Amino acid sequence: MTHSPNRDPLLDQIAAALKQRGLGTAALALLEVGQPLAFIGGQLLWLAQPALALLWPKVQVRHLAQLMEDPTAVPQLMNALTPDEAMR
């Protein structure tokens, strides 16, 4: 997958991991339904960051929380998960 110059590399990594596991379509459907809740999810990540730091690097949790607060991040991830993304 080629990195789009306007898209965060973490979004491309997430999309690639989901597609590799065969979860791209399911994730796309969940993102579409839950898109209005992304900001709240980012806030929950900030609250859970100390506990999540035991499982994942703190920098990655912080970056994901910042992405979820960005109103353009979810549509960009949805765009990366669309099946025709490889043709763009």
Order of alpha helices (4+ residues) and beta strands (2+ residues): alpha-alpha-alpha-alpha-alpha
